[in-house]
Amino acid sequence: MAFSFARFVTSSICQSSRLSVVSPCSLYCVFSRNMASHIVGYPRIGPKRELKFALESFWDGKSSAKDLQKVAADLRSSIWKQMADAGIKYIPSNTFSYYDQVLDTTAMLGAVPMRYGWTGGEIGFDTYFSMARGNVSVPAMEMTKWFDTNYHFIVPELGPDTKFTYSSHKAVSEYKEAKALGIDTVPVLIGPVSYLLLSKPAKGVEKSFSLLSLLGKVLAVYKEVIAELKATGASWIQFDEPTLVLDLDSHQLQAFTEAYTELQSSMLGLNVLIESYFADVPAETYKTITSLNCISGFGFDFVRGTKTLDLIKSGFPSGKYLFAGVVDGRNIWANDLDSSLSTLKELEAIVGKDLLVVSTSCSLMHTAVDLINETKLDSEIKLWLAFAAQKVVEVNVLAKSLAGGMDEGDMLITNGFFVNSNAAQDSRKSSPRVTNEEVQKAAAALKGSDHRRATAVSARLNAQQKKLNLPILPTTTTGSFPQTLDLRRVRREYKANKISEDDYVDAIQEEINKVVKLQEELDIDVLVHGEPERNDMVEYFGEQLSGFAFTANGWVQSYGSRCVKPPIIYGDVSRPKAMTVFWSSMAQSMTSRPMKAMLTGPVTILNWSFVRNDQPRSETCYQIALAIKKEVADLEAAGIHIIQIDEAALREGLPLRKSEQAYYLDWAVRSFRITNCGVKDTTQIHTHMCYSNFNDIIHSIIDMDADVITLENSRSDEKLLSVFREGVKYCAGIGPGVYDIHSPRIPSTEEIVDRVNKMLAVLEADILWVNPDCGLKTRKYAEVKPALANMVSAAKLLRKQVASTN
């Protein structure tokens, strides 16, 4: 499980024949010296998803809490040793989590909602995982996207009566754990202000309640944590305050000053780092935060923070450390070392050599773990990449180069990295596989049109109803059905050429038939084929599009034990052949009910991939949209009358700064419309979105011009409905989710009826659909069958209710 940095360095150096004589011993010496280097955070899942499998085994009752804790301890130990062996000076601790770092902070503060029955003391797995996943009697806490990433965090629920007590000593325990290994770490805490700004008022609390009014109570617990960390020997503490990059009002900005001024006496004798990431901080925020005398250092993102360098040039506080995030923590492209070193030298001239620390732009948890174990990537593309383990080396190479004072051997090795970096950059620029002139011309020709369907949505819905003849409050699901172990085995064996294509098709056909029959038995109105042939909703399509590359183990955590393997978009995108028509046509032939074809939309494919950084994201998105448009046309020609084009990640890509959002929404919405602007009025286009805050982009969602949209709603306490209460008129079909699919809990018929009645209070019955929050892939059939049965029963009861009032 441990990563060998010496092995990585040796393989990297040996790619240059000039440097192949360097010995592994001298390589180790280069990276065993602790230069001014820092890592914001590191992937916690393990190189082979060890945490995922340990969690799911524990949840299934197949292993004990002690077994889970052993896997976790081994992962933490391995990560710390990797960084220490690489020569990282400022190594983070408390970035590991069993589920989510914000949930860890909720546990630390003892801010457990009353419904979980926690009575005090150290929070254990039962309470912790009930908050994350729910249990048989109570639902989970809300889950939403972490800024503009595909990671999901558990949203704290706070109110004036929330009692805060120091209830999880995880940060201190993990610091001690690393110290026992001989490794001094920097404990990382979610900052108190960001924690409150990322929270929501608890159910029953007025929406106008100021979460920042709880700051004093929260700080009391932070003081206890800081005191205990100081007592155990910590010399640095890192506070992650990512909300610093948002558009903050004066009251929110003042909270940062108040918080750290209040903590100042507790932090005496400690070095304190405030870390921000994902964008540049606004000028006024920069001025406020850098004026805090009690803070020792400030971490900024120089990758996505396009204006960060200019801010530093405008003035940086004397005697303070600058942690410069020049190695990208969000993407997998090898660092342009020459360019990064140039930026660092500019910064060095401002803050001084002794106060400049080379760092990652954000936590490396948003990238894949380790490139060394990749067998699926060809050598050319592999040369262009760096995963988390390699980025750790890049950080230290830059720190070493910046520090200077190297002997001849060190200089030879370090120069070798720069030679390889330049070779990788040149290879990408000149590779013929990156550019497809035909695709570029087609994308360029899209400009000048808004790509709208010719007929208004109301007329289209009438035409579709005549063809489909659906009941009022039609029921459907959002795509996937449970992926059993047998199903995964079939796909794995087919990929490994252990079974024939005929055997594979037979097995998938059998699974589709089972899913279709189940839906018919449940009396669902619009069916899906269950997606048994798909490994992932993005990877499946990317594997069939040109311009994509795929990894064997490039897993990234999405939430809890859920991991995704993002494709790598390295070149221009096109569709060589149909991707889904065979399976959708097969499924439709099994039933007389409408079969909904399932596609992933261009914006979601883009936002859930590692995207090329050599052209604007909008250009890549338009290319993907043209590929999906061809698929939509083929599905329609094959007789499929309902086509769902998922845009689960449209909100996720929204820039964090308001000034940049309109431009993104324009090209993102346009990309969706490109996919389906040519279909007939009688072809019903659905889309689906999940686990984001939709209210602030509702007008852009309407502008997508889909016939039907299904959205996550139940886990977020139905806050989506508030936008309709506030007077937004929605005329297309809409299906706010009626139950949370990320929890094993089975909703009752009465609960679903109650939820739909809340929808009927703000939406017309003739546009409302009844469906779960999201796809059912991660659930078990023992949960899915009764949940869907209750959903259908609820819809039938509600139809009678609606009929009786008309």
C-alpha positions in Angstrom: 0.0 0.0 0.0 2.9 2.4 0.7 4.2 4.4 -2.2 7.9 4.2 -3.0 9.1 7.7 -3.8 12.6 6.4 -4.6 11.0 4.1 -7.2 9.0 7.0 -8.7 12.0 9.3 -8.8 14.1 6.6 -10.4 11.6 5.9 -13.1 11.1 9.6 -13.8 14.8 10.3 -14.0 15.5 7.3 -16.2 13.1 8.7 -18.8 16.1 11.0 -19.7 19.0 9.0 -20.9 21.3 11.8 -19.8 20.4 11.1 -16.2 20.1 7.3 -16.1 23.3 6.8 -14.1 22.0 8.5 -11.0 21.8 6.1 -8.0 18.7 5.5 -5.9 20.7 6.4 -2.8 21.4 9.9 -4.0 17.8 10.2 -5.1 16.7 9.5 -1.5 19.0 12.1 -0.1 17.4 14.8 -2.3 14.0 14.1 -1.0 14.8 13.3 2.6 15.7 16.9 3.3 12.8 19.0 4.6 12.7 22.1 2.4 10.0 24.7 2.7 7.3 22.5 1.3 3.7 21.9 2.4 0.7 19.8 1.4 -2.8 21.2 2.1 -4.3 17.7 2.3 -4.1 14.2 0.8 -6.5 11.5 -0.5 -7.9 9.4 2.3 -9.4 6.5 0.3 -6.1 4.6 -0.2 -4.4 3.7 -3.6 -6.7 0.7 -4.0 -9.8 2.2 -2.2 -9.0 0.4 1.0 -11.2 2.8 3.0 -14.2 2.3 0.8 -14.1 -1.5 1.2 -13.5 -1.3 4.9 -16.4 1.1 5.4 -18.8 -1.0 3.4 -17.8 -4.2 5.2 -18.4 -2.5 8.5 -21.8 -1.1 7.4 -22.8 -4.6 6.2 -21.9 -6.1 9.6 -19.1 -8.2 8.1 -16.3 -6.6 10.1 -15.9 -4.9 13.4 -15.2 -1.3 14.4 -11.7 -2.4 15.4 -11.2 -3.8 11.9 -12.2 -0.5 10.3 -10.0 1.5 12.7 -7.0 -0.7 11.8 -7.4 0.0 8.1 -7.8 3.7 8.8 -4.7 3.7 11.0 -2.7 1.9 8.3 -3.8 4.4 5.7 -2.9 7.4 7.9 0.5 5.9 8.7 1.3 5.2 5.1 0.3 8.8 4.0 2.4 10.5 6.7 5.5 8.3 5.9 5.1 9.0 2.2 5.3 12.7 2.7 8.1 12.4 5.3 10.1 10.2 2.9 9.5 12.8 0.1 10.9 15.6 2.3 7.8 17.5 2.9 8.3 19.9 5.9 4.7 20.8 6.7 2.8 17.5 6.7 -1.0 17.7 7.4 -2.8 15.6 9.9 -6.6 15.4 10.7 -7.3 15.4 6.9 -8.3 11.8 7.1 -12.0 11.2 7.6 -14.3 8.2 7.8 -16.9 10.1 5.8 -16.4 13.9 5.6 -14.3 16.6 7.1 -17.2 18.9 7.8 -19.1 16.1 9.5 -15.9 15.6 11.6 -16.1 19.2 12.7 -19.7 18.8 13.6 -18.7 15.9 15.8 -15.8 17.9 17.3 -18.3 20.6 18.2 -20.9 18.2 19.5 -23.5 19.8 17.2 -25.6 16.7 16.7 -29.2 17.2 15.7 -31.6 16.0 18.4 -33.2 13.4 16.2 -30.2 11.1 16.5 -30.6 10.6 20.2 -27.1 11.4 21.2 -26.8 12.1 24.9 -23.3 13.3 25.2 -19.8 12.0 25.5 -17.3 11.1 22.8 -19.2 10.7 19.5 -18.9 7.1 18.2 -19.5 5.4 14.9 -23.3 4.8 15.5 -24.1 8.5 15.9 -21.5 9.6 13.3 -22.7 7.3 10.5 -26.3 7.9 11.4 -25.8 11.6 10.7 -24.0 10.7 7.4 -26.3 8.0 6.2 -29.4 8.0 8.3 -30.7 4.9 10.0 -33.9 2.9 10.1 -35.8 5.5 12.0 -34.4 8.9 11.1 -33.1 10.4 7.8 -29.5 11.5 7.2 -28.4 15.1 7.3 -28.3 17.1 4.0 -25.5 16.5 1.6 -24.3 19.1 -0.9 -21.4 19.9 -3.2 -18.1 21.2 -1.7 -17.8 24.5 -3.5 -17.3 23.8 -7.2 -16.0 20.2 -6.8 -17.6 16.8 -7.1 -16.9 16.1 -3.5 -20.0 16.2 -1.2 -20.1 17.4 2.4 -22.6 16.9 5.2 -24.3 20.2 5.9 -24.4 21.1 9.6 -27.9 21.9 11.1 -27.6 24.7 13.7 -30.0 26.9 15.7 -30.1 29.2 18.7 -30.6 26.2 21.0 -27.6 24.2 19.6 -25.3 23.2 22.4 -21.6 23.0 21.5 -19.4 20.7 23.5 -15.9 19.2 22.7 -17.1 15.8 21.7 -14.6 14.4 19.3 -10.8 14.4 20.0 -9.9 13.2 16.5 -7.6 16.1 15.7 -5.5 15.5 18.8 -5.6 11.7 18.5 -4.3 11.8 15.0 -1.6 14.4 15.8 -0.4 12.0 18.6 -0.6 9.1 16.3 1.8 10.7 13.8 4.1 11.9 16.6 4.4 8.3 17.8 5.7 7.5 14.3 8.4 10.2 14.7 6.5 12.6 12.3 5.6 16.1 13.4 2.5 17.2 11.6 0.3 20.3 11.1 -3.2 19.6 12.5 -5.8 20.8 10.1 -9.2 22.2 11.3 -12.1 23.6 9.3 -12.0 27.2 10.3 -14.8 28.4 12.6 -16.2 31.1 10.3 -16.3 28.8 7.2 -18.0 26.1 9.3 -20.8 28.5 10.2 -21.1 29.9 6.7 -21.4 26.4 5.3 -24.1 25.5 7.8 -27.9 25.9 7.5 -30.6 26.8 10.0 -32.0 23.6 11.6 -35.5 22.5 10.8 -38.0 24.8 12.5 -35.5 27.6 12.9 -36.3 30.9 11.1 -34.5 31.1 7.8 -33.4 34.6 8.8 -31.5 33.2 11.8 -27.9 34.4 11.7 -25.6 31.4 11.9 -22.7 33.8 12.7 -24.5 34.6 16.0 -23.2 31.3 17.2 -19.6 32.2 16.7 -18.9 32.8 20.3 -20.2 29.4 21.4 -18.3 27.7 18.6 -15.0 29.5 19.5 -15.3 28.2 23.1 -14.8 24.6 21.7 -12.1 25.7 19.3 -10.1 27.1 22.3 -10.3 23.7 24.0 -9.0 22.0 20.9 -6.2 24.5 20.4 -5.2 24.2 24.1 -5.0 20.4 23.8 -3.1 20.5 20.6 -0.6 22.9 22.1 -0.2 20.7 25.2 0.6 17.7 23.0 3.4 19.6 21.2 1.9 21.0 18.0 3.9 23.9 16.7 1.6 24.8 13.7 -2.2 24.6 13.3 -3.8 25.0 9.8 -7.3 26.6 9.7 -9.0 25.9 6.4 -11.2 28.9 5.6 -12.3 28.2 2.0 -15.2 30.7 2.2 -12.7 33.5 2.0 -12.8 33.1 -1.8 -16.6 33.9 -1.9 -18.2 37.3 -2.3 -18.6 38.1 1.4 -20.5 41.0 2.9 -19.1 43.3 5.6 -20.7 41.4 8.4 -19.2 38.1 7.2 -15.8 39.7 6.8 -16.0 41.1 10.2 -16.6 37.6 11.6 -13.1 36.5 10.5 -11.5 39.4 12.4 -13.6 38.7 15.5 -13.0 35.0 15.4 -9.2 35.1 15.2 -8.9 38.1 17.5 -10.9 36.1 20.0 -8.6 33.0 19.5 -5.4 35.0 19.7 -4.6 34.4 23.4 -5.3 30.7 22.9 -2.9 30.6 20.0 0.0 32.2 21.7 3.1 30.1 21.2 1.7 28.5 18.1 2.2 29.2 14.4 -1.1 29.6 12.7 -1.8 29.1 9.0 -5.1 30.3 7.4 -5.6 28.4 4.1 -7.9 29.4 1.3 -8.4 27.6 -2.1 -10.4 27.1 -5.3 -10.2 30.8 -6.4 -8.5 34.1 -5.6 -9.7 36.0 -2.6 -11.4 39.3 -3.3 -9.3 42.4 -2.7 -11.2 43.6 0.4 -11.1 40.1 1.9 -7.4 39.9 1.2 -6.8 43.2 3.0 -8.9 42.1 6.0 -7.4 38.7 6.4 -3.7 39.7 6.0 -4.1 42.4 8.6 -4.6 39.8 11.3 -1.5 40.1 13.4 -2.2 36.8 15.2 -1.8 34.7 12.0 1.7 33.4 11.1 1.0 32.5 7.5 -1.5 32.6 4.7 -2.1 30.0 2.0 -3.4 31.0 -1.4 -4.4 29.2 -4.6 -2.2 30.4 -7.5 -3.7 27.9 -10.0 -7.4 28.9 -10.0 -6.7 32.2 -8.2 -5.9 34.0 -11.4 -5.5 37.4 -9.6 -3.7 36.1 -6.5 -0.2 37.1 -7.7 -1.4 40.7 -8.4 -2.8 40.8 -4.8 0.5 39.7 -3.3 2.3 42.3 -5.5 0.0 45.0 -4.1 1.3 44.3 -0.6 2.0 41.4 1.8 2.5 41.7 5.5 6.1 41.8 6.6 7.4 38.8 8.6 4.5 36.5 7.6 4.8 33.2 5.8 3.3 32.8 2.3 2.2 29.3 1.4 2.1 29.4 -2.4 -0.3 26.9 -3.9 1.4 26.5 -7.3 0.9 22.7 -7.8 -2.7 22.0 -9.0 -4.7 20.0 -6.5 -7.7 19.8 -8.8 -6.3 18.3 -12.0 -3.9 15.5 -13.0 -1.6 17.3 -15.5 2.1 17.3 -14.7 3.3 20.7 -13.4 5.0 23.1 -15.7 8.0 23.4 -13.3 9.6 26.3 -15.2 6.4 28.3 -15.1 5.8 27.5 -11.4 9.4 28.4 -10.5 9.1 31.7 -12.3 6.0 32.5 -10.2 7.8 31.5 -7.0 10.7 33.7 -7.7 8.4 36.6 -8.2 6.9 35.9 -4.8 10.3 35.4 -3.2 11.3 38.9 -4.3 8.3 40.2 -2.3 8.2 38.0 0.9 11.7 36.7 1.1 13.2 33.3 0.7 12.8 32.3 4.3 9.1 33.1 4.4 8.0 31.4 1.2 6.6 27.9 1.3 5.8 25.8 -1.8 2.4 24.2 -1.6 -0.5 22.6 -3.4 -3.4 24.8 -4.6 -5.8 22.9 -2.4 -6.1 19.4 -0.9 -4.9 16.6 -3.2 -8.1 14.7 -2.2 -9.6 16.0 -5.5 -7.1 14.1 -7.6 -6.3 10.5 -8.1 -3.9 8.8 -5.6 -0.9 7.4 -7.5 0.3 7.2 -11.1 2.9 4.5 -10.4 0.3 1.7 -10.3 -1.4 2.7 -13.6 -1.2 0.0 -16.2 -4.1 1.2 -18.5 -2.5 4.4 -19.7 -0.2 4.4 -22.6 3.3 5.8 -22.1 2.8 9.1 -24.0 -0.2 10.2 -22.0 1.3 8.9 -18.7 4.2 11.3 -19.4 1.8 14.2 -19.3 0.3 13.4 -15.9 0.9 13.6 -12.1 -1.4 12.2 -9.5 -1.3 13.0 -5.8 1.8 11.1 -5.0 3.7 12.6 -7.9 2.4 16.1 -7.0 4.0 15.7 -3.6 7.3 15.2 -5.4 6.7 18.2 -7.6 6.1 20.4 -4.5 9.5 19.3 -3.1 11.3 19.6 -6.4 10.1 23.2 -6.6 11.1 23.9 -3.0 14.5 22.4 -3.6 15.1 24.5 -6.7 13.9 27.6 -5.0 16.1 27.0 -2.0 19.3 26.5 -4.1 22.6 25.6 -2.5 22.6 22.2 -4.0 25.7 20.1 -4.5 26.5 18.7 -8.0 24.6 15.5 -7.5 21.5 17.2 -6.2 21.7 19.7 -9.0 21.8 16.9 -11.6 18.8 15.2 -10.2 16.7 18.4 -9.8 17.6 19.5 -13.3 16.4 16.1 -14.5 12.9 16.8 -13.3 12.9 20.1 -15.1 14.1 18.4 -18.3 11.3 15.9 -18.0 8.8 18.6 -17.2 9.7 20.5 -20.4 9.6 17.3 -22.4 6.0 16.6 -21.1 4.8 20.1 -22.0 6.3 19.9 -25.5 4.9 16.4 -26.0 1.4 17.5 -25.3 1.6 20.6 -27.5 2.9 18.6 -30.5 1.0 15.3 -30.2 -1.2 14.7 -33.3 -3.7 12.8 -31.1 -4.7 16.0 -29.3 -6.1 18.0 -32.3 -8.9 17.1 -34.7 -9.5 19.9 -37.1 -12.9 18.6 -38.2 -14.1 18.7 -34.6 -12.8 22.1 -34.0 -14.5 23.5 -37.2 -17.8 22.0 -36.1 -17.6 23.5 -32.6 -16.6 26.9 -34.1 -19.6 26.8 -36.4 -21.9 26.7 -33.3 -21.4 30.3 -32.5 -24.1 32.7 -33.4 -27.1 30.4 -32.6 -28.9 29.8 -29.3 -29.9 26.2 -30.4 -33.5 26.3 -29.1 -36.2 23.9 -30.1 -38.7 25.7 -32.4 -41.8 25.0 -30.4 -42.7 26.2 -26.9 -42.6 23.7 -24.1 -46.3 23.8 -23.4 -47.1 22.8 -27.0 -44.5 20.1 -26.9 -45.9 18.6 -23.7 -49.3 18.4 -25.3 -47.9 16.6 -28.3 -46.0 14.2 -26.1 -49.0 13.4 -23.9 -51.0 12.4 -27.0 -48.3 9.9 -27.9 -47.4 8.7 -24.4 -50.8 8.8 -22.7 -49.3 9.0 -19.2 -51.5 9.3 -16.0 -51.4 12.4 -13.9 -48.4 12.3 -11.5 -46.5 9.8 -13.6 -43.9 7.7 -11.8 -40.4 7.0 -13.0 -36.8 6.6 -11.6 -33.8 8.6 -12.5 -31.8 5.8 -14.3 -29.7 3.3 -12.6 -30.8 0.2 -10.6 -28.7 -1.7 -8.0 -25.3 -3.0 -9.3 -25.0 -6.4 -7.7 -21.7 -8.2 -7.1 -22.6 -10.7 -9.9 -23.2 -7.9 -12.3 -19.9 -6.2 -11.5 -18.2 -9.6 -11.9 -19.7 -10.1 -15.4 -18.4 -6.7 -16.6 -15.0 -7.3 -15.0 -14.7 -10.7 -16.7 -15.8 -9.3 -20.1 -13.1 -6.6 -19.9 -10.5 -9.2 -19.0 -11.6 -11.3 -22.0 -12.6 -14.2 -19.6 -16.1 -14.4 -21.2 -17.2 -13.9 -24.8 -19.1 -11.0 -26.1 -22.1 -13.2 -26.7 -22.0 -14.4 -23.1 -21.7 -10.8 -21.9 -24.6 -9.6 -24.0 -26.7 -12.5 -22.7 -25.9 -11.6 -19.1 -26.7 -7.9 -19.5 -29.9 -8.7 -21.4 -31.0 -11.0 -18.6 -30.3 -8.2 -16.1 -32.2 -5.6 -18.2 -35.2 -8.0 -18.5 -35.2 -8.5 -14.7 -35.2 -4.7 -14.1 -38.0 -4.2 -16.7 -40.2 -6.9 -15.2 -39.6 -5.5 -11.7 -40.8 -2.0 -12.8 -43.8 -3.5 -14.5 -44.7 -5.5 -11.4 -44.3 -2.3 -9.4 -46.6 -0.5 -11.9 -44.1 2.3 -12.7 -45.2 4.4 -15.6 -42.0 5.3 -17.4 -39.3 2.6 -17.3 -35.5 2.6 -17.4 -33.3 -0.2 -18.4 -31.2 0.0 -15.2 -27.8 0.7 -16.8 -26.3 -2.7 -16.0 -23.7 -2.3 -18.8 -22.4 0.9 -17.2 -19.5 1.2 -14.7 -20.1 5.0 -14.2 -22.3 7.6 -15.8 -19.3 9.5 -17.1 -16.7 6.9 -17.7 -19.1 4.7 -19.7 -19.5 7.5 -22.3 -16.0 8.7 -22.2 -14.8 5.2 -23.1 -16.7 5.4 -26.3 -15.7 9.0 -27.3 -12.4 10.0 -28.9 -10.1 12.4 -26.9 -10.6 10.5 -23.6 -8.1 8.4 -21.7 -8.9 6.1 -18.7 -7.1 4.8 -15.7 -7.2 1.5 -13.9 -7.0 3.0 -10.4 -7.6 6.7 -10.7 -10.2 6.8 -8.1 -11.4 10.0 -6.4 -13.8 10.2 -3.4 -17.2 11.7 -4.1 -18.7 11.2 -0.7 -18.4 8.6 2.1 -17.4 5.3 0.5 -18.6 6.4 -3.0 -15.6 6.8 -5.3 -15.5 7.8 -9.0 -12.9 7.3 -11.7 -12.9 10.5 -13.7 -11.9 10.2 -17.4 -9.1 12.3 -18.7 -10.0 14.6 -21.6 -6.7 15.1 -23.4 -7.8 16.0 -26.9 -10.7 17.0 -29.2 -13.9 15.0 -28.6 -16.0 13.2 -31.1 -18.3 10.2 -31.3 -17.1 7.4 -33.5 -20.3 5.3 -33.2 -23.6 4.9 -31.3 -23.1 4.3 -27.6 -26.5 3.4 -26.1 -28.9 2.7 -28.9 -28.4 -1.1 -28.8 -29.2 -1.4 -25.1 -32.1 1.1 -25.1 -33.7 -0.5 -28.1 -33.4 -3.9 -26.5 -35.0 -2.7 -23.3 -37.9 -1.0 -25.3 -38.6 -4.3 -27.1 -39.3 -5.9 -23.7 -42.2 -3.7 -22.7 -45.1 -1.8 -24.2 -44.5 1.0 -21.6 -42.3 4.0 -22.5 -38.6 3.2 -22.1 -36.5 6.2 -21.1 -33.0 6.3 -22.7 -30.3 7.5 -20.4 -27.5 9.8 -21.5 -25.0 11.9 -19.5 -25.0 15.6 -20.6 -22.0 17.5 -21.9 -21.6 19.8 -18.9 -21.6 16.8 -16.5 -19.2 14.9 -18.6 -16.9 17.9 -18.6 -17.2 18.7 -14.8 -16.8 15.1 -13.8 -13.7 14.6 -15.9 -10.1 15.7 -15.6 -10.2 18.3 -18.3 -7.5 19.5 -20.7 -6.1 22.8 -19.6 -4.8 24.0 -23.0 -8.1 25.4 -24.3 -11.2 27.0 -22.7 -13.5 24.6 -20.9 -16.4 26.0 -23.0 -14.8 24.8 -26.2 -14.4 21.3 -24.9 -18.0 21.3 -23.7 -19.3 22.3 -27.1 -17.4 19.4 -28.6 -19.0 16.9 -26.2 -22.4 18.5 -26.9 -22.1 17.7 -30.6 -21.2 14.1 -29.8 -24.2 13.7 -27.5 -26.4 15.4 -30.2 -25.6 12.6 -32.6 -26.5 10.0 -30.0 -29.9 11.7 -29.3 -30.7 11.7 -33.0 -29.9 8.0 -33.3 -32.0 7.2 -30.3 -35.0 9.1 -31.7 -34.5 7.3 -35.1 -34.6 4.0 -33.2 -38.0 4.7 -31.8 -37.1 5.9 -28.3 -39.7 8.6 -27.4 -38.2 9.7 -24.0 -34.5 10.6 -23.7 -33.0 11.8 -20.4 -29.8 13.8 -20.7 -28.5 14.1 -17.1 -26.9 17.4 -16.1 -26.2 16.4 -12.5 -23.1 18.6 -12.4 -24.3 21.8 -14.1 -24.6 23.7 -10.8 -21.3 22.3 -9.6 -19.3 24.1 -12.3 -20.7 27.5 -11.3 -17.8 29.8 -10.6 -17.5 30.9 -7.0 -17.4 34.6 -7.8 -20.7 36.1 -9.0 -19.0 38.2 -11.6 -18.0 35.1 -13.5 -21.3 33.1 -13.2 -23.3 34.6 -16.1 -20.7 33.6 -18.7 -20.5 30.1 -17.4 -24.2 29.6 -17.3 -24.5 30.9 -20.9 -22.2 28.4 -22.4 -23.3 25.5 -20.1 -27.0 25.9 -20.8 -26.3 26.4 -24.5 -24.3 23.2 -24.5 -27.3 21.3 -23.1 -29.6 22.8 -25.7 -27.2 21.8 -28.5 -27.8 18.2 -27.6 -31.5 18.1 -28.3 -32.5 21.1 -30.4 -33.1 19.0 -33.5 -35.6 16.4 -32.0 -39.3 16.2 -32.9 -42.0 17.9 -30.6 -43.2 14.4 -29.7 -39.8 13.3 -28.3 -39.7 14.1 -24.6 -36.4 15.4 -23.3 -35.7 14.9 -19.6 -32.8 16.1 -17.5 -31.7 15.4 -13.9 -29.8 17.4 -11.3 -28.8 16.4 -7.8 -27.1 17.5 -4.5 -26.5 21.1 -5.2 -28.2 24.4 -4.4 -30.5 25.1 -7.4 -32.5 28.0 -6.2 -30.0 30.7 -7.3 -29.8 29.3 -10.8 -33.5 28.4 -11.3 -33.9 30.8 -14.2 -30.9 29.1 -16.0 -32.5 25.7 -15.3 -35.7 27.0 -17.0 -33.6 28.3 -19.9 -32.4 24.8 -20.5 -35.8 24.2 -22.1 -36.1 20.6 -21.1 -39.5 19.0 -21.2 -39.1 17.4 -17.8 -36.6 17.9 -15.1 -36.0 15.7 -12.0 -34.1 17.1 -9.1 -32.9 16.0 -5.7 -35.2 17.5 -3.1 -35.9 15.2 -0.1 -32.5 15.1 1.5 -32.2 18.9 1.3 -35.4 19.4 3.4 -37.3 20.4 0.2 -35.6 23.8 0.1 -36.0 23.6 -3.7 -39.8 24.2 -3.2 -39.2 27.6 -1.6 -38.2 29.1 -5.0 -41.7 28.2 -6.3 -43.3 29.6 -3.2 -41.6 32.8 -3.9 -43.4 33.1 -7.2 -41.1 31.5 -9.9 -43.4 30.1 -12.6 -42.4 26.7 -14.0 -44.3 25.4 -17.0 -42.4 22.3 -17.9 -42.6 18.9 -16.3 -40.8 18.6 -12.9 -40.1 15.8 -10.5 -38.6 16.9 -7.2 -37.3 13.8 -5.5 -39.6 12.1 -3.0 -37.1 10.1 -1.1 -33.3 10.1 -0.4 -31.5 7.2 -2.2 -28.2 7.7 -0.4 -29.7 6.3 2.8 -30.7 2.7 3.5 -33.8 3.9 5.1 -37.1 2.9 3.4 -39.7 5.8 3.3 -43.3 5.0 4.1 -46.2 5.6 1.7 -47.6 8.2 4.1 -44.2 10.1 4.2 -44.1 10.2 0.4 -47.7 11.4 0.2 -46.9 14.2 2.6 -43.9 15.2 0.6 -45.8 15.3 -2.7 -48.6 17.3 -1.1 -46.1 19.9 -0.2 -45.1 20.0 -3.9 -48.7 20.2 -5.0 -49.1 23.3 -2.8 -46.7 25.2 -5.2 -46.8 23.2 -8.4 -49.6 22.2 -10.7 -50.5 18.5 -10.7 -50.4 18.2 -14.5 -46.6 19.0 -14.6 -45.6 17.1 -11.5 -43.7 13.8 -11.7 -43.0 11.3 -8.8 -39.5 9.9 -8.6 -36.6 9.3 -6.2 -33.9 11.9 -5.6 -31.3 10.2 -7.7 -30.2 6.9 -9.3 -30.4 3.6 -7.3 -27.0 2.2 -8.2 -25.6 2.3 -4.7 -28.6 0.7 -3.0 -29.6 -3.0 -2.5 -32.7 -4.6 -4.0 -34.0 -5.3 -0.5 -34.2 -1.5 0.0 -35.2 -0.5 -3.6 -38.2 -2.8 -4.0 -40.2 -1.6 -0.9 -39.2 2.0 -1.4 -40.4 2.1 -5.0 -43.6 0.1 -4.1 -44.4 2.8 -1.5 -43.6 5.5 -4.0 -46.1 4.0 -6.6 -48.7 3.5 -3.9 -48.3 7.1 -2.8 -48.8 8.3 -6.4 -52.0 6.3 -6.8 -53.4 7.6 -3.6 -52.6 11.1 -4.7 -54.2 10.7 -8.1 -57.4 9.9 -6.3 -57.0 12.9 -4.1 -56.4 15.2 -7.1 -59.3 13.7 -9.0 -61.6 14.3 -6.1 -60.7 18.0 -5.9 -61.2 18.6 -9.7 
